[in-house]
Amino acid sequence: MSSNLTLTRAGYGERQAELPLRVEQFAFAESQNHPQLQLADIVAGAAVDCSMAWTGKRPTSEYHEAMRSSRLLHLIADAMWPSLDMARKNEPLPGQVNLVDGSVQFMREAAARKT
C-alpha cells in the first residue's frame, strides 16, 4: 500500500488489478458501534442461513420460504458467490501472467526494494 512504489498492472483480460492497492486506511471495528456493519452482519447471516437451508444442509422453515421471494437469492447467486463459469474468455498477451502470480511477483519485488 506504499505510495512510493510504481503502479503495476497484474493479470490479463478481465482479471486485472492495479498494484499497490491504493488504500489509505484500513481498520477493524465493532459492529455494535457502526450501523453499516450491523446491516452487513444481518445480510451475511441471512445469506449463510438461507443458503444452507436452500441447499438441503439445514432444515427449512417458513422464514426460508418467505426469503425466496426477496432479493436475497439474487444477491447470493449473482453478486456474492463466484461464478461457476470458469471458461477462459481471453488469453494472456506476451509478458502477462495471471493475477495471483503477478501479485506475488509484485510483492517479492516490493520486499526486495525495502532491503
N, C-alpha and C positions, 0 to 999 in steps of 0.2 A: 504494500500500500504506500510505499515511499514515493513521493513526488520527484525524487532525484533520478529515478530510473526512466529510461527511454520507453515510450509507449511501444508495445509489440502486439501484433495480432497473432493469436494461436488458433489453430483449427482451419477448416476449409468449408466452403459451401455455406449451408445454413447453420452450421455448428461452429461459430467463431466467437471469440471473446477478445476484448482488449485488455492487456495486462500492462502494468499492475492495475488492480482494481482501484477505481477512484472513490474510495471510501474514506471520508474524513474522520468519522467517529463510529464506533460500534460499542453498544453497551447492552448488558443484560438487565432485566427489570422484573419486578414482582407484578404479576398481572392485577393483583388487588389494588395497585396504585394507578393503573392505566386502563381506562375503559376500552381502548383499542385492542389491548392484549386480552382482555376479558372476552371480547367478541370473537377474537381469533381462537381462543381456547374452546369456546362453545361450538363454533363451526367445526373445528378439528375433532372435537369429541363426538359430535353428531356424525361426522363423516366416517370415523372409525367404527362407531357403534352400528350405523346403518349398513356400512359395507360388510361387516361381519354377519349381520342378520340376512342381508340380501344374498350373500353367497353361501348361506347354509351353515356357517361356522358358529352361529349363535341363534337361539330361538327368536322368532319374530313376535312382535306384539302389534297392537293397534297403532301405536306410535310409528313403528317402522312402515306399516302400510300407508299411514297418513303422509309420511315423509316422501313416499314415492311420487306424490302429486306436487311436491315442492321443487325448487330449482336445485336442491342438493344433489340429486342424481346427475344432473347436467354438470354441476361443478366438479363432482368427483370424477366422472367419466371423461369429461372434455378438458378440464383445467388442472386437476391435481395429479392424477396418475399419469405416468409417462405413456406415450403412445406405444401400442403393440406393433405398429407398422415400423419394422426395423429395416426396411429396404433402403439401400443407399440410393440417394437421388442425384448424387454428383460424385465425381472423382476428384481427388486432390490434384492440384496443379503442381508442377515441379517445385520442390523445396517446401511444400506444405506437408504438415503432419497433423494427425488427429488432435483434438482439443486437449485430451489428457496428456499425451506425450509432449505437446507444445507447452503446456502449463508446467510440467515437471522440468523441461529444459529451461524455461524462463526462470524458475525458482533456483535451479542449480547455478545459472549464470549470475543471478542477483546475489546469491550467497557468496560466490567466488569474488564478486566485486567488493564485498564488505571486508574480506580478509586482506 
